[in-house]
Amino acid sequence: MSAKPVYPKANKKERDPDFVKAETAMQRAAQKARERARQTGVGVVFLKDGRIVEELPG
């Protein structure tokens, strides 16, 4: 099995407006998840630069 990048480089052509709105919604959801994690004192696990990262409160 070969290693492939998680997010392959996309062409820099015009973006679909639906995808732009979906990206905005995902960013808003991620922010809400971080806020909730902070309130409850737990970490948030996410993918950054192809690596799994845990963001701890504090």
C-alpha positions, 0 to 999 in steps of 0.5 A: 500500500503506497502512502498518498497525501490526504488532500491532493493539490487541487487545480486553481480553477474557479471553485464551486460555490457549494463547496465554498459554503460547505468549507465555511460551515465546516470551519464554523463547526470546528470552532464550536467543537473547540469551544465545547471541548474547552468548556468540558475540559477535553481535547480535540483530535484533528488532522493537520498536515497529514498527521493526527494532532490532539489539541488539549485545553489550557 
